[in-house]
Amino acid sequence: MSKAFTRETDEDADDRDDDSSGDLPRDVKNYVTPAGQAALQAEFKRLMHEERPKVVDVVTWAASNGDRSENADYHYGKKRLREIDRRARYLSKRIKSAVVVDPRQQQGLRQVFFGATVTYAREDGSEHTVTLVGVDEADLAARKISWLSPVAQALMKAKEGDEVQLKTPAGWEDIEIVAIRYG
């Protein structure tokens, strides 16, 4: 039978790129802070040791009720198990590929690198403070941006007092680095 007429399941799609690290390009390292690594590990542990066993119990109970064709608990439980397993595989790959960089160990650096907390001034006079973190740790509300984001890439390797150009949807903007700190 031709592969063109076979159906690809969710599991097949996930296992295709076994060595991929999610949304990172192949040649880019998966930098993460110690706190970010701990959060990934905690989520993995919670999924595998708390949530998954509960869902397995529900699916087992639902399957024991007989006819599964109209058994919503069974179908929802199986779907939820696939979601948990998919997320667990993703987390496992991210944890395995992580390169932990502790910003507290980078004292004395005068340039912007991973883990830096940077205050910069925009052309309109407003100041913004952001921390460059791993892709999985980014949280704009907490002012943590991915080290691969356009803003972080513009700031990378700059020193206090430097002006760098940031490409925005409205065009290029000059931003000035006001302060850099680590830890």
N, C-alpha and C positions, 0 to 999 in steps of 0.2 A: 504494500500500500504506500502511496506517495505521502511524504511528510506534509505536503500542502493541505491534506485533508484530515490531519490529526489535530486534536484539540490540545492546546498547551494549558496545563493546570497552573494554579498559583505556585505550587511547590516547584514545578519545573522552571518557571520563570525566575524564582528566587535562587535556584541552585545553578543556573546557567553561568553566572559570573561569580563563582565561588570565592575568588580572591579579591573581589572588588570591595571597596571601603565606602559604599554608599555614594554620596554625591561628590566625592573628592576625585579630581583627576588622578590618573595612575601614578604620575611622577611627583605628586605632592604628598608630603608627610602629614599624618593625622596628629598634629600637635594638640595637646590637651593639658589643662592645669591639673594639679592633684585633686582639687575640689571637683572638677569636671569628671575626672576618672572615677572618683568615689561615687558620684551621682549615677554614672553609667552602670557601675557595678551594683549599686543599690537597686536600680530599676530592674536589672537582669535578675537579681536575687528575689525581688518581690514577685516578678512575673512567674518565675520557675518554682518558687517554694510556697507562695501564698495563693496567687490568683489561679494559676493553671490547675493545681490539685482540686480547688473548689469547682472549677468548670468541669473537670473530668468526673467528679462525683455527680454533678447534675446530668451530664451526658449518660453516664452509666445508669442512673436512676431512670432517665427518660427512655433509654433503650430497653430497659426491663419492662416497660409498660406495654410492650407489644408493637402494634402497627406504627412504623416510623414515618409513613408517608404523610401524615397530617399531624405529626408531633412537633409543635413549635419549639418546645424546650430542647428537643433533640437537635433540630436543625439550627436553632440559634446557638446552642452550645458548641456544635461542630464548627460553625462559622467563627465563633469567638476563639476556639482552640487554634484555628488556622491563623487568626490575627495575632494571637499571643506567640505562636511558634515563629511567625514571620518577624515579629518585633524582636524576639529573643535571638534569632539568627543574625539580624541586623546589629543588635547590641553586641553580640559575641564577636562579630567581625570588627566592629569599631573598637572594642576593648583590646582585641588581639593586635590591631594595627596601631594602637595609640603610642605616641611618643610623649611621655610625661615631661613637662617643662615647668619647674617651680619658679615663679617670678621672684620669690624671696631670695633665690640663689643668684639672681642677676643684678645684685647691688653694684652701684658704681658705673653702670652703663650710661652713656650720655646720648645714646641714639634710641630710636623707637624700634623695638623688636617684640616678638610674641610675649604676652604677659604684661606689657607696659600699660600704665594708666596715663593717658595723654589728655592735656587740656589744650584746646586749639581755639583760635579766634577766626571768625568768618568775616567776610568783607562788610557785612552789615553791622559789625561790632559785637555781635553775640558770641559768647564763649560756651564751648561744649566740652564736657569731660567724658571720655570713653575708655574702656579697658578692652584690649585686644585679647580675645580668648579663642578656644577651639570652636570648630563649626557646630558641634553638638551643644555647646555651652551658650551660644549667642542668645541674648535676651535684651531686646531694645529697651524695654521698660526699666531694666536694671542698669542700662547704659553699658552693656557688654556686647561688643560687636565681634563678628568672626574676623579672624586675622586675614581671611581671604576676601573680605568685603572691599568695595571700591574705596571707602573712606580709609580703612586700615592700610590698604595697599598704597594710597597716597601718602600716608603718614610714615610708612615703613622706612627705616634708616635715617629719618630726619633728626635733627638736633634742635634743642631749645633755640628760639629765635629764627629758625629757618622758615622760609615761605615755600609751600609746595602747591602744586596745582591739583585740584580735584575736579574730575569730569562729572558734571551734574546733568540732569535732563535739560536744564536751561542753558548749558554750555560750560565752559571752564570757569572755575572760581579759585582764587588764591586764598589759601588758609595759612595762618601763622601758628607755629608751635609755641605755646606759652610755657608749658611745664611737662616734664616727663618724670614718672616715678615708677618704681617696681615694688611689689609686695604690698 
